């Protein structure tokens, strides 16, 4: 029996380092480098959310400190049984600290929350640009009011101006979320939802579908690109124009291979006979940030793999393997990369 005491103490001390290690591991899991965060706002809407989050955080810190102080005081008080309180003291303490103070804090937080909700409902100035976004499994179709062209998985907006975003879904429920610019807005079948974006500084802000929508929900990302007004206007003008004509023999052969393939049944390339509407418009494919809505980078190697068999890259997507001749594939890649 005498030898069990130290042994038991050693057994109890073993889980402590493990618990600390697990806690640190959980903290590090939430620190993914480069991940978009609402606490790093780049727009007016996200800044309101971040400010409100920090308010709640510091209130919780104050409550935690108060509770810990009261706990220490109670432990010290119990060690001195001669100390006695007036019977009215605990009652006043419970009324003030347990009811009155929480009521004031909650009322103030509720009022600030209502103020921020009202501010997030509409921008301060009427938007001059309207973007129409349709969620598909699993990509985003992007169009601009008054412009015939379309793009996919990329939304361009002018810096310093509010932009209206009209949202709809073509199939299941999706959710439009740009953490650094605006809270999420759900896309509901049969309804048109609206939100707005207002970037305070130029940059690229990653967005994501925030409503589980099937097998490739995680690969349903998009990019919001905020640029100065002149640069945005130039890009919008290019969006309405036909796709650029091939410059090289390889690009010309690639365009011929594209127009003779099954791709034209699903995709559009403006200015050509390809007018399909099932898949994304490819007229500016070469300038896009990724393939498959964030599945892989947009480069020649990944583009070739995507054309040959996109199911190996993004299983479950609507594009079947394409029987492209191996000799024609480099020319087809060259043509698609020239579409900017």
C-alpha positions in Angstrom: 0.0 0.0 0.0 2.9 2.3 0.8 4.2 2.2 -2.7 0.9 3.0 -4.4 0.8 6.7 -3.4 3.7 8.0 -5.7 2.6 5.6 -8.4 -1.0 7.0 -8.4 0.4 10.5 -8.5 2.5 9.7 -11.5 -0.5 8.2 -13.3 -2.5 11.4 -12.7 0.2 13.7 -14.0 0.5 11.9 -17.3 -2.7 13.1 -19.0 -1.9 16.8 -18.3 0.8 17.2 -21.1 -1.5 15.3 -23.4 -4.4 17.6 -22.7 -2.3 20.6 -23.2 -0.9 19.2 -26.4 -4.4 18.4 -27.7 -5.6 21.9 -26.8 -2.7 23.5 -28.7 -3.4 21.2 -31.7 -7.0 22.3 -31.8 -5.9 26.0 -31.7 -3.5 25.4 -34.5 -6.1 23.7 -36.6 -8.0 27.0 -36.7 -5.0 29.0 -37.8 -4.9 28.1 -41.5 -2.6 30.5 -43.2 -4.3 32.7 -45.9 -7.8 31.6 -45.0 -10.3 34.4 -45.3 -11.6 35.7 -42.0 -14.4 38.0 -40.9 -11.9 39.4 -38.4 -9.8 40.7 -41.2 -12.5 42.8 -42.9 -12.0 44.4 -46.3 -15.4 45.8 -46.7 -18.1 47.9 -44.9 -20.4 45.0 -44.1 -17.7 42.7 -42.7 -16.3 45.6 -40.7 -19.6 45.9 -38.8 -19.6 42.2 -38.1 -16.0 42.2 -36.9 -16.7 45.2 -34.6 -19.7 43.5 -33.1 -17.7 40.3 -32.6 -15.0 42.1 -30.7 -17.6 43.8 -28.6 -19.0 40.4 -27.6 -15.5 39.0 -27.1 -14.5 41.7 -24.6 -17.8 41.5 -22.8 -17.2 37.7 -22.4 -13.7 38.4 -21.1 -15.1 40.9 -18.5 -17.7 38.3 -17.4 -15.0 35.6 -17.2 -12.7 37.8 -15.1 -15.5 38.8 -12.8 -16.6 35.2 -12.2 -13.0 34.1 -11.5 -12.6 37.0 -9.1 -15.8 36.0 -7.3 -14.6 32.4 -7.2 -11.3 33.4 -5.6 -13.1 35.6 -3.1 -15.5 32.8 -2.2 -12.6 30.4 -1.6 -10.8 33.0 0.6 -14.0 33.7 2.4 -14.6 30.0 3.2 -11.1 29.9 4.7 -12.1 32.6 7.2 -15.3 31.4 8.9 -15.2 34.3 11.3 -16.0 36.7 8.6 -19.7 37.3 8.3 -21.8 39.3 5.9 -24.9 41.3 6.6 -27.9 39.2 5.4 -28.9 42.0 3.0 -25.5 42.0 1.3 -26.0 38.8 -0.7 -29.5 39.9 -1.7 -28.2 43.2 -3.1 -25.4 41.5 -4.8 -27.7 39.0 -6.6 -30.1 41.7 -7.6 -27.3 44.0 -9.0 -24.8 41.6 -10.4 -27.1 38.7 -11.2 -30.1 40.6 -12.7 -29.6 44.3 -13.1 -26.1 44.3 -14.7 -26.8 41.4 -17.2 -30.1 43.1 -18.2 -28.4 46.4 -19.0 -25.6 44.6 -21.0 -28.0 42.4 -22.9 -30.3 45.3 -23.7 -27.3 47.3 -25.0 -26.0 44.4 -27.1 -29.5 43.7 -28.5 -29.9 47.4 -29.5 -26.5 47.4 -31.2 -27.3 44.1 -33.0 -30.6 45.6 -34.4 -28.7 48.7 -35.5 -26.1 46.5 -37.4 -28.8 44.3 -38.9 -30.6 47.4 -40.3 -27.3 48.7 -41.7 -26.5 45.4 -43.4 -29.9 45.2 -45.1 -29.1 48.1 -47.5 -26.0 50.1 -48.4 -25.8 53.8 -47.5 -25.8 54.8 -51.2 -27.8 53.2 -54.0 -25.5 50.7 -55.9 -24.6 51.6 -59.5 -23.7 48.1 -60.5 -25.9 45.0 -60.3 -24.4 41.5 -60.4 -26.6 38.5 -61.0 -25.2 35.3 -59.5 -26.7 31.8 -60.0 -25.6 28.9 -58.0 -25.1 25.5 -59.8 -23.8 22.2 -58.6 -20.9 23.1 -58.1 -20.0 26.4 -59.7 -21.2 30.0 -59.8 -22.6 31.7 -63.0 -21.9 35.4 -62.9 -23.7 38.0 -65.1 -23.9 41.8 -65.0 -27.2 43.7 -65.6 -27.2 45.2 -69.1 -24.2 43.2 -70.3 -24.6 40.1 -72.6 -21.5 38.3 -71.5 -21.0 36.0 -68.6 -18.2 34.5 -66.5 -17.9 31.9 -63.8 -16.6 31.7 -60.3 -15.3 35.3 -60.4 -17.0 38.5 -59.5 -15.4 41.8 -60.4 -16.4 45.0 -58.5 -15.3 48.6 -58.3 -13.5 49.6 -55.2 -15.2 52.1 -52.8 -18.7 51.6 -54.3 -21.6 49.4 -53.2 -22.5 46.6 -55.6 -25.9 44.9 -55.6 -25.8 41.1 -55.9 -29.0 39.3 -56.9 -28.8 35.6 -56.0 -30.7 32.6 -57.3 -30.1 28.8 -57.4 -30.6 26.5 -60.4 -30.9 23.4 -58.4 -30.4 22.8 -54.6 -29.9 25.2 -51.7 -26.6 27.1 -51.7 -25.2 30.0 -49.6 -23.2 33.0 -50.9 -20.5 34.0 -48.4 -17.5 36.4 -48.7 -16.2 36.5 -45.1 -14.1 39.6 -45.6 -16.9 41.6 -47.3 -20.3 40.5 -46.1 -22.2 37.9 -44.0 -23.7 34.9 -45.9 -26.9 35.0 -47.8 -28.8 31.7 -48.5 -30.0 30.9 -52.0 -33.5 29.4 -51.9 -35.1 27.6 -54.8 -37.8 29.6 -56.5 -36.7 32.9 -54.9 -34.4 35.8 -55.7 -32.3 36.9 -52.8 -30.3 40.1 -52.6 -27.2 41.2 -50.8 -24.5 43.8 -51.5 -20.7 44.1 -51.5 -18.6 47.1 -50.8 -14.8 46.7 -50.8 -12.8 49.4 -49.1 -9.5 48.5 -50.7 -8.4 46.7 -53.9 -7.7 43.1 -53.6 -9.0 39.5 -54.1 -11.5 38.2 -51.6 -12.3 34.5 -51.6 -15.9 33.4 -51.3 -17.4 30.0 -50.6 -20.7 28.2 -50.6 -21.7 28.0 -47.0 -24.6 25.6 -47.3 -23.9 21.9 -47.8 -25.0 21.1 -51.3 -23.6 17.7 -52.2 -20.4 15.8 -52.9 -18.3 18.8 -54.1 -19.6 21.4 -51.7 -16.1 22.2 -50.6 -15.1 22.8 -54.2 -17.7 25.5 -54.8 -15.5 28.6 -54.2 -15.4 31.9 -56.0 -13.3 35.1 -56.0 -14.4 38.7 -55.6 -11.8 40.9 -57.4 -12.0 44.6 -56.3 -10.3 47.0 -58.7 -10.4 50.8 -59.3 -13.4 52.0 -61.3 -11.5 52.6 -64.5 -10.0 49.1 -64.5 -13.4 47.6 -63.7 -15.1 49.5 -66.5 -12.4 48.3 -69.0 -12.9 44.7 -67.8 -16.7 45.0 -68.1 -16.4 46.3 -71.6 -14.2 43.2 -72.5 -16.8 40.9 -71.0 -19.4 42.1 -73.6 -17.0 41.6 -76.5 -16.4 38.4 -78.6 -13.6 36.2 -77.4 -10.2 37.1 -78.8 -9.3 35.5 -82.2 -6.4 33.1 -82.2 -2.9 34.6 -82.8 -0.9 31.5 -83.5 -1.3 28.4 -85.7 -1.5 26.2 -82.5 -4.4 28.4 -81.2 -6.2 28.2 -84.6 -5.9 24.5 -84.6 -7.1 24.4 -81.0 -10.2 26.5 -81.9 -11.0 24.1 -84.7 -10.7 21.1 -82.4 -12.9 22.9 -79.8 -15.6 23.7 -82.3 -15.6 20.1 -83.6 -15.9 18.6 -80.2 -18.8 17.9 -77.9 -17.8 21.0 -75.8 -20.0 23.3 -77.9 -23.1 21.5 -76.7 -22.5 22.8 -73.1 -20.3 25.8 -73.3 -20.3 29.3 -74.9 -17.4 31.1 -76.5 -18.7 34.4 -77.7 -18.1 35.1 -81.3 -18.1 31.4 -82.3 -20.7 28.8 -83.0 -20.3 27.5 -79.4 -23.5 28.7 -77.7 -24.1 26.0 -75.0 -25.6 27.1 -71.7 -25.3 24.0 -69.6 -21.8 24.7 -68.4 -19.8 27.9 -67.7 -19.1 30.5 -70.4 -15.5 29.9 -71.5 -14.9 33.2 -73.3 -12.5 34.4 -70.6 -11.4 31.1 -69.3 -7.6 31.8 -69.6 -7.9 34.7 -67.1 -9.7 32.8 -64.4 -8.1 32.1 -61.0 -8.9 28.4 -60.9 -10.6 25.4 -62.6 -13.6 23.7 -61.1 -14.6 26.6 -58.8 -11.4 26.3 -56.7 -10.7 22.6 -57.3 -7.3 23.1 -59.0 -5.1 26.0 -60.3 -5.8 27.2 -63.8 -2.7 26.2 -65.7 -1.9 24.1 -68.8 -1.3 20.8 -66.9 -4.4 21.0 -64.8 -6.4 22.2 -67.8 -5.4 19.2 -69.9 -6.3 16.8 -67.1 -9.7 18.6 -66.6 -10.5 18.3 -70.3 -9.5 14.6 -70.6 -11.4 13.5 -67.5 -12.6 16.1 -65.0 -14.1 13.3 -62.8 -10.6 12.5 -61.6 -10.2 16.1 -60.5 -13.7 16.9 -59.2 -15.8 13.6 -58.9 -19.5 14.0 -59.4 -19.4 17.2 -61.5 -21.6 17.4 -64.6 -18.8 17.3 -67.2 -18.2 13.8 -68.7 -14.8 12.7 -69.9 -13.9 14.2 -73.4 -12.5 11.9 -76.1 -9.9 14.5 -77.4 -7.2 13.2 -79.6 -3.8 13.3 -77.8 -2.2 15.1 -80.7 -4.8 17.8 -80.6 -4.9 18.3 -76.9 -1.9 20.7 -76.7 -3.4 22.9 -79.4 -6.8 22.9 -77.5 -5.1 23.9 -74.3 -3.2 26.7 -76.1 -6.5 28.0 -77.5 -8.4 27.9 -74.2 -5.5 29.6 -72.4 -5.6 32.4 -74.9 -9.2 33.3 -74.0 -8.8 36.3 -71.8 
